[in-house]
Amino acid sequence: MPIDLICLDADDTLWHNMRFFAAAEQAFADLVAPYADDAAARARMEAVEIRNLKRYGYGAKSFTLSMIETALELAGDALPAGHVARILDIGRTLLDHPVELLDGIGETVAALADRAKLVLVTKGDLLHQEVKLAASGLGQLFTGVEIVSDKHADTFVRVFHRYGCAPDRAVMAGDSMRSDILPALEAGAWGAFIPQPLAWSHEAAATPADHPRFRQLTRLADLPGWIDTLP
């Protein structure tokens, strides 16, 4: 088996995440319904989120700031102060939701840790990601944790170097084609894409055609078996 390092995404690869964001987005759309219909509110929110990524990064805190900004853009001076308080409540709910592992994740992560050094490579708010990892009960299985502002090829090159691994002996698995798979492939690693039904459209990208180091899997539980087949 040629793999020395297995890198895993966190949100929606190990535990549920987007379903909580979807509930928050629905609560926000309901709140601003007097000022915009559901489709218009969601479209404006997504535009504001993407615009703010370079300022606030990813995660629940960034999402909360973007909800406030979107509400102000939609309602202007007519926005009641109580709506801001309600948005902050929605944001706190996002930060405080329980960590719910995807099916079979505990056994799968343990099986992966038996095969190679395991490193969590995730983006988002540092404190929130640390809290979720601690609550997951999986932390002891990881050799290292890398919480980054974004994922690019250079990000993975640095991770591989830090853990003393050649890129072609590393695997990255996650649910984002744009952030997890394409940059890892560009860095010279293997990429295992595990799509999730509620993926954010911002994370979508075209599937690499006939790439020799790419595989799409149905679930993370299929990753150990695929790794065992690598030449």
N, C-alpha and C positions, 0 to 999 in steps of 0.2 A: 504493500500500500504506500503510495508516494506522498501522502498528505501528512504534514507535520503541524499545521495550524488550521483550525476551523474557526472562522469568524461568523458570529450570528448577530442579526438585527434583534431589536427588543420588541417594540410596539407592533402588534399584529403579526409577529413571528413567534413570540413566546407567550404573550398575553394579549387579551382583548384591549383595544384602544379606540379604534375609529367608531365603534358603536356608541361610545360615550360622547365623542365629538359630534356624532350625528344627532344625538339627543339634545346636546347643548345648542346645536345650530337650529334645531326645530324650536326649542324654547325661545331662542333669539328671534326667529322669524315670527313667532306668535306675538312676541312683545312689540315688535315694530310694525305689526299688521296695519295699524291706522295710517302709516306713512308710506307703505309699499306692499305690493302683493308678495306672495311667498317666493315666486321665481325671481322677482326683481331684488328682493332682500338678500336672497342667497347669492345671486350673481354679484351684487355690490360687495357683499361680505368676502367672497372669494377674491375679488379684485383687490380689496384692501389688504387681505392676508398676504397675498403674493407681493404686493407693493411694500409691505412692512417687513418681509423676511430679512432684508439687508439691515434693518434697524434692530429688530427684536429677536430674530432667529425663529426657531421652531418651538412648539410646545404650548401648554395650556395658558401660560402667562401671556405669551404673544397673542394667542387666540383671544383672550379676554380684552387686551388693549385694542385689538382690531374690531371686536364687537362694539366697544364704546365709540371708536372712531366712525364706524359704519353707521351707528345709530345717530350720531351727530350729523353726518352727511345727509342722511335720509330725512331727519326731522328738523334739523337746524335749531333755532331758538325755541321751537315748540316742544322739544324733548323735555319731559318732566324729570326733575332731579331723582325721583323715585325709580325711574327707569335705569339710571346709572347704578343705583344700589342693587336693582334686580340683576343687572348684567354681572356685577361683581359676585352675586350669589351663584349665578350660573358658572362663573369661572372657578369659584371655590369648590363647587360640586365636581368639576373636572379634576381638580387637584386632589380631592379627597376620595375619589371612587375606589372601591376595593380592587386589588389586583386579582384577576381571574385568568388562570392559565388556559391556553388552548388545550384541546383534548390530547392526552398522551405526552405532553411536553416534558414532564418530570422524567419519565423513563427514557425519552428520546435524548434529552440533554445529557443524562448519565451515560447513555450508550456512546454519544459523541465524545464525551470527556475520556472514555476508555480508549479512544482511537488516536487522539492527538490533543495538543494544547488547545484549550477553548478560550476564545476572547470575545467579549461582548463589544460590538461596535455599533453605537447608536447615537442619534442626534436628538437635540432637544434641551430642555432646561436641566442643568446639572443636578440641582437638588432634587427635583421631581423624579428624574431617572434613577438617582441613587436610592430614593425612598421606595420606588417601585421594585427595584432589584432586591432590596432587603426584604420587602414584603413577599416576594415571589418564593423565597426559600431555595432559590437556585444558586445563590451567590458563591457558595463553597465549591461549586463545580467549575468555576471559571478561573483560569490562570490570570486573566487581566480584564479590565474594563476600560474602554475608551469611549468617553462621551464627547462628541465633537459638534461643532457648530453646523457643519454640513459635510457631505461625503463626495469627494472627488478622487480622481486617480492618485493624486499626490497624498491624500489622506491614507489610502491603503498602502502606498509605498512606505510611508512612515511607520505604519502599524507593523508591516512585515519586517522592516528593519529592526524595530524595537524588540520584537520577539524572536529575532535571529532566524527568520524563515525566508527562503527563496520564494518569489511570487508563484512559481509554477508548482510549489508544494503547499499552497494555501487555497482554501475554499472560503467563499463568502456566501451565506444563505440569507435571504430576506424576502419581503413582500413588495419591495419597491424596485421596479426595473430601472428607474432613473437614478436612484440614490444608492441602491445596494449592488445591483448586478453590473450595469454598464461600466461604472468606474472601476470595479474590481477586475473585470475582464481587461479593461484598458491597462490596468497596473500589472497584468500578466498572470492573474490568479484564475481559479475555476469559479464559476458562478452558478448557484442553484436558486432559481426563482420559484417562490411559493406564493402565488397570487391569493389575495383575500377579497371577498365580495364587496367590501365597503371602502376600498382603496381610494384615497384622495386623487382627483384627476391630475393634480400638479405632479404627482409621482409617476405618472404613466409615461411610457416611451415605447418605441417599436421594439419588438423582440428581435434579437440578433439572428440573422439567417444562417443556418448551418455552421454556427461557431463551434469549433471542436471542444471548447472548455465550458460550454453552456448546457444546462439541463433545466427544464421546467418540471417541477414536482407537484404532486397533488397536496402533499402535507409534509411537514418537517420530519415526521416519522420515516419517510422514504429516504432521507438524506444519508443515514448510516449505510444502507444497502448500496446506494449509488457510489459513495466513497469507496466501498469495498471493491467495486468493479473497475475503478480507475487504473489505467495501465502504469 
